[in-house]
Amino acid sequence: MATDRRLRIVSRVVAIDGSSLEARRLCEVSAEITATSGAGIMLIAGGASRGSVCTSDSVSDQLEDLQFTLGEGPCIDACRDGRAVLEPDLVNPATSRWIAFGPPAIMAGARAVFGFPIRVGAVSLGALNLYRDRPGPLTEEQHADALVLADVAAEVILLLQANASPGELAAELESSASFHYVVHQASGMVSAQLEVSVDHALVRLRAHAFGSGVPLLDVARSVVDRTLRFDPVTGLGTDR
């Protein structure tokens, strides 16, 4: 049964003409097979989101961007905990969580979200995010399909990345990705300014964006343009 499930899913992921694998198709097939409203795949390293490999629709795109900007959500938790994170009712959750992510996710159109870690052994690559535009849990069949999809996603990512140059992302992955390179550039600059790790610098950027009500991308551009600098004593961002 498990083998049949895997073969069924892999046959759907391969491009229609059978000649190639596509990251975007993986997201589209994930939503189709699980009968959910949409899907996204996020790369996560060191516990921090590096951006979205693909999304199946505009709402998934917003959900991935929210998780990247806020540093919280089902993908972040699934990757950190190494297990599926299931929220069948964002509006009336049994356990309150994602204080920053929840309200804008609901406004975007999500009523239920589900995160599944994408791993190869002990190595975490990211997470598969599924959402539904109505509340309700996944069935056992949907849950089982999602677990296999996450495993297939790990294999596809590694396969597409195999021929890329060291330190570079494969063109097939980057073609439909949203990695917000300016945020990573700004994180490096803030890391140098505060003499902290790049991951901690990203936390500082997110905190500044959240506290000021300015989108993370705009904060990052201000850092790169050198109109915003973080003070090494206070750790706060100040306009120049």
C-alpha positions as CSV (number, residue, x, y, z in Angstrom):
1,M,0.0,0.0,0.0
2,A,2.8,2.4,1.0
3,T,4.7,1.6,-2.3
4,D,1.6,2.1,-4.3
5,R,1.0,5.5,-2.7
6,R,4.5,6.6,-3.4
7,L,4.4,5.5,-7.0
8,R,1.1,7.3,-7.5
9,I,2.5,10.5,-6.1
10,V,5.8,10.4,-7.9
11,S,4.0,9.7,-11.2
12,R,2.0,12.9,-10.7
13,V,5.1,15.0,-9.8
14,V,7.0,14.3,-13.0
15,A,6.2,16.8,-15.7
16,I,3.4,15.9,-18.2
17,D,5.8,14.9,-20.9
18,G,7.9,12.8,-18.5
19,S,11.0,14.7,-19.3
20,S,11.6,16.8,-16.2
21,L,10.9,17.6,-12.6
22,E,9.5,21.0,-11.7
23,A,9.4,22.6,-8.2
24,R,6.2,24.5,-9.0
25,R,4.5,21.3,-10.2
26,L,5.4,19.7,-6.9
27,C,3.4,22.4,-5.0
28,E,0.5,22.1,-7.4
29,V,0.4,18.3,-7.1
30,S,0.6,18.5,-3.3
31,A,-2.6,20.6,-3.2
32,E,-4.3,18.3,-5.7
33,I,-3.5,15.0,-4.1
34,T,-4.4,16.2,-0.5
35,A,-7.5,17.9,-1.8
36,T,-6.5,21.1,0.0
37,S,-6.8,24.7,-1.2
38,G,-3.1,25.3,-1.8
39,A,0.5,24.3,-1.0
40,G,3.9,25.8,-0.6
41,I,7.4,24.6,0.1
42,M,9.8,26.5,2.3
43,L,13.5,26.0,2.6
44,I,14.7,26.4,6.2
45,A,18.3,26.3,7.5
46,G,19.5,26.9,11.0
47,G,15.9,27.2,12.2
48,A,15.3,30.3,10.0
49,S,13.3,30.5,6.8
50,R,15.4,31.1,3.7
51,G,12.4,31.6,1.5
52,S,9.8,29.8,-0.6
53,V,10.7,27.3,-3.3
54,C,7.2,27.3,-4.8
55,T,3.6,28.0,-4.1
56,S,0.5,26.8,-5.8
57,D,-1.7,29.9,-5.6
58,S,-1.8,33.5,-4.3
59,V,-2.9,32.6,-0.8
60,S,-0.1,30.1,-0.4
61,D,2.3,32.7,-1.6
62,Q,1.0,35.1,1.1
63,L,1.3,32.4,3.8
64,E,4.8,31.6,2.9
65,D,5.8,35.3,2.8
66,L,4.1,35.8,6.2
67,Q,6.1,33.0,7.7
68,F,9.3,34.3,6.2
69,T,8.6,37.8,7.5
70,L,7.4,36.9,10.9
71,G,9.5,33.9,11.6
72,E,6.5,31.8,12.9
73,G,3.9,29.5,11.5
74,P,3.3,25.9,10.7
75,C,6.4,25.4,8.5
76,I,8.7,27.0,11.1
77,D,7.3,24.8,13.8
78,A,7.3,21.6,11.7
79,C,10.9,22.1,10.8
80,R,12.0,22.9,14.3
81,D,10.1,20.1,16.0
82,G,10.6,17.5,13.3
83,R,7.0,16.5,13.1
84,A,3.7,17.5,11.5
85,V,2.1,20.6,12.8
86,L,-1.7,20.6,12.3
87,E,-4.0,23.5,12.9
88,P,-7.5,22.6,11.7
89,D,-9.1,25.9,12.8
90,L,-7.1,29.1,12.7
91,V,-10.1,31.2,13.7
92,N,-10.9,29.2,16.8
93,P,-7.8,27.2,17.6
94,A,-7.8,24.7,20.5
95,T,-4.4,26.1,21.6
96,S,-3.5,29.7,21.0
97,R,-0.3,30.1,18.9
98,W,1.2,32.2,16.1
99,I,0.0,35.5,17.6
100,A,1.6,37.4,14.7
101,F,1.0,34.9,11.9
102,G,-2.6,33.9,12.7
103,P,-4.6,37.1,12.0
104,P,-3.0,38.0,8.6
105,A,-3.2,34.4,7.6
106,I,-6.9,34.4,8.2
107,M,-7.2,37.7,6.3
108,A,-5.4,36.1,3.4
109,G,-8.1,33.4,3.2
110,A,-6.7,30.5,5.2
111,R,-8.9,28.8,7.8
112,A,-6.7,25.7,8.4
113,V,-3.0,25.1,8.0
114,F,-0.8,22.1,8.1
115,G,3.0,21.9,8.1
116,F,5.1,18.8,7.3
117,P,8.9,18.7,7.8
118,I,11.0,18.0,4.7
119,R,14.0,16.0,5.9
120,V,16.7,13.6,4.7
121,G,17.7,11.5,7.8
122,A,18.6,14.0,10.5
123,V,19.1,16.8,8.0
124,S,16.3,19.3,7.8
125,L,15.7,21.0,4.4
126,G,12.4,22.8,5.1
127,A,8.7,22.1,5.2
128,L,5.6,21.5,3.1
129,N,2.8,23.8,4.0
130,L,-0.9,23.0,3.1
131,Y,-3.8,25.3,3.7
132,R,-7.5,25.0,3.4
133,D,-10.1,27.8,2.9
134,R,-12.4,26.2,5.4
135,P,-11.8,24.7,8.9
136,G,-11.4,21.0,9.4
137,P,-8.7,18.4,10.0
138,L,-7.0,16.3,7.4
139,T,-8.3,12.8,7.0
140,E,-6.0,9.8,7.7
141,E,-5.6,9.4,3.9
142,Q,-4.7,13.1,3.4
143,H,-2.3,13.0,6.3
144,A,-0.6,9.9,4.9
145,D,-0.3,11.4,1.4
146,A,1.2,14.6,2.9
147,L,3.9,12.6,4.7
148,V,4.8,10.9,1.4
149,L,4.7,14.2,-0.5
150,A,7.2,15.7,2.1
151,D,9.5,12.8,1.5
152,V,9.2,13.2,-2.3
153,A,9.8,16.9,-2.0
154,A,13.1,16.2,-0.2
155,E,14.2,13.9,-3.0
156,V,13.2,16.4,-5.7
157,I,15.1,19.2,-4.0
158,L,18.3,17.1,-3.6
159,L,18.0,15.8,-7.2
160,L,17.5,19.3,-8.7
161,Q,20.3,20.7,-6.5
162,A,22.8,17.9,-7.4
163,N,24.2,19.6,-10.5
164,A,24.3,23.1,-9.1
165,S,27.7,24.8,-8.3
166,P,28.7,24.9,-4.6
167,G,26.9,27.6,-2.7
168,E,24.4,28.3,-5.5
169,L,20.8,27.3,-5.9
170,A,19.8,25.1,-8.8
171,A,18.2,27.0,-11.7
172,E,15.2,24.7,-11.6
173,L,14.6,25.6,-7.9
174,E,15.2,29.3,-8.3
175,S,12.9,29.6,-11.4
176,S,9.7,29.6,-9.2
177,A,11.3,30.7,-5.9
178,S,10.9,33.7,-3.7
179,F,14.0,34.1,-1.6
180,H,14.1,37.8,-0.9
181,Y,17.8,38.1,-1.4
182,V,17.8,41.7,-0.1
183,V,16.8,40.4,3.3
184,H,19.7,38.0,3.4
185,Q,22.1,40.8,2.3
186,A,20.7,43.1,5.0
187,S,21.1,40.3,7.6
188,G,24.8,40.1,6.7
189,M,25.2,43.8,7.1
190,V,23.4,43.9,10.4
191,S,25.4,40.9,11.6
192,A,28.6,43.0,11.0
193,Q,27.1,46.1,12.7
194,L,26.0,44.3,15.8
195,E,28.8,41.6,15.8
196,V,26.2,38.8,16.1
197,S,25.3,35.8,14.0
198,V,23.4,36.2,10.7
199,D,20.4,34.4,12.2
200,H,20.3,36.7,15.2
201,A,20.6,39.7,12.8
202,L,17.6,38.4,10.9
203,V,15.6,38.3,14.2
204,R,16.6,41.9,14.8
205,L,15.4,42.9,11.3
206,R,12.1,41.2,11.9
207,A,11.7,42.8,15.3
208,H,12.3,46.2,13.8
209,A,9.8,45.6,11.0
210,F,7.2,44.3,13.4
211,G,7.7,47.2,15.9
212,S,7.7,49.9,13.3
213,G,4.9,48.5,11.2
214,V,7.2,48.6,8.1
215,P,7.4,45.6,5.8
216,L,10.5,43.4,6.3
217,L,11.5,43.9,2.7
218,D,11.4,47.7,3.0
219,V,13.5,47.5,6.3
220,A,16.0,45.3,4.5
221,R,16.3,47.7,1.6
222,S,16.9,50.6,4.0
223,V,19.8,48.7,5.5
224,V,21.3,47.9,2.2
225,D,20.8,51.5,1.0
226,R,22.5,52.5,4.3
227,T,19.6,54.8,5.4
228,L,19.0,52.5,8.4
229,R,21.8,51.3,10.7
230,F,21.6,49.2,13.8
231,D,23.4,50.6,16.9
232,P,25.9,48.1,18.4
233,V,25.2,49.4,21.9
234,T,21.4,49.5,21.9
235,G,20.8,46.9,19.2
236,L,18.2,49.2,17.8
237,G,17.8,50.4,14.2
238,T,18.2,54.2,13.6
239,D,17.7,56.2,10.5
240,R,20.7,58.0,9.1
